Amino acid sequence: MLDDDERLARQEACWLIKEFGAEAPLYAAMKAEKAIEQKDFGRCARWKRILEILADSRPVSSATAKSAASKY
């Protein structure tokens, strides 16, 4: 069973894929970077988890997603 944080991260990842397609990992990485700049590490952790979900679920552009996820 998924906890609420995991469920929300998966929903966000699905929305990003629908909204941005192959650019979804880039968008999530930019959000994580902005959270780091604002020293909001909880939000950064959430975006990092979304990047991990995107990397696991996107075989076509998984190299891009994994590259972005490894940065954070």
C-alpha positions as a printed NumPy array, in Angstrom:
array([[  0.   ,   0.   ,   0.   ],
       [  1.294,   3.454,  -0.891],
       [  1.397,   6.277,   1.62 ],
       [ -0.067,   9.668,   0.712],
       [  3.297,  11.201,  -0.241],
       [  4.096,   8.382,  -2.642],
       [  0.603,   8.46 ,  -4.134],
       [  0.832,  12.223,  -4.69 ],
       [  4.299,  11.912,  -6.241],
       [  3.01 ,   9.272,  -8.669],
       [  0.001,  11.423,  -9.557],
       [  2.288,  14.402, -10.174],
       [  4.553,  12.279, -12.364],
       [  1.575,  11.089, -14.429],
       [  0.352,  14.664, -14.831],
       [  3.826,  15.808, -15.911],
       [  3.971,  13.088, -18.565],
       [  0.545,  14.075, -19.897],
       [  1.357,  17.79 , -19.821],
       [  5.004,  17.841, -20.954],
       [  5.639,  14.425, -22.514],
       [  9.347,  13.785, -23.012],
       [ 10.153,  17.109, -21.315],
       [  8.62 ,  15.991, -17.991],
       [ 11.985,  15.069, -16.398],
       [ 13.428,  18.445, -17.369],
       [ 10.486,  20.25 , -15.783],
       [ 10.809,  18.201, -12.582],
       [ 14.567,  18.838, -12.452],
       [ 13.99 ,  22.577, -12.778],
       [ 11.481,  22.427,  -9.923],
       [ 13.981,  20.5  ,  -7.768],
       [ 16.703,  23.031,  -8.543],
       [ 14.434,  25.934,  -7.62 ],
       [ 13.579,  24.222,  -4.326],
       [ 17.305,  23.857,  -3.572],
       [ 17.889,  27.54 ,  -4.333],
       [ 15.103,  28.4  ,  -1.879],
       [ 16.559,  25.962,   0.674],
       [ 13.27 ,  24.052,   0.726],
       [ 14.756,  20.586,   1.043],
       [ 11.457,  18.856,   1.738],
       [ 10.072,  20.096,  -1.577],
       [ 13.346,  19.158,  -3.259],
       [ 13.017,  15.599,  -1.929],
       [  9.499,  15.428,  -3.361],
       [ 10.689,  16.518,  -6.81 ],
       [ 13.615,  14.095,  -6.604],
       [ 11.145,  11.259,  -5.949],
       [  9.067,  12.417,  -8.928],
       [ 12.23 ,  12.314, -11.058],
       [ 12.88 ,   8.749,  -9.893],
       [  9.328,   7.744, -10.814],
       [  9.726,   9.355, -14.229],
       [ 13.026,   7.55 , -14.761],
       [ 11.439,   4.203, -13.902],
       [  8.344,   4.731, -16.03 ],
       [  9.782,   6.256, -19.228],
       [ 11.72 ,   3.696, -21.278],
       [ 11.9  ,   5.963, -24.349],
       [ 13.624,   8.866, -22.625],
       [ 14.837,   7.12 , -19.496],
       [ 18.41 ,   8.265, -20.111],
       [ 17.291,  11.879, -19.826],
       [ 15.214,  11.196, -16.736],
       [ 17.964,   9.189, -15.059],
       [ 20.493,  11.887, -15.861],
       [ 18.264,  14.538, -14.306],
       [ 17.483,  12.321, -11.301],
       [ 21.15 ,  11.587, -10.643],
       [ 21.907,  15.3  , -10.495],
       [ 19.647,  15.633,  -7.479]])
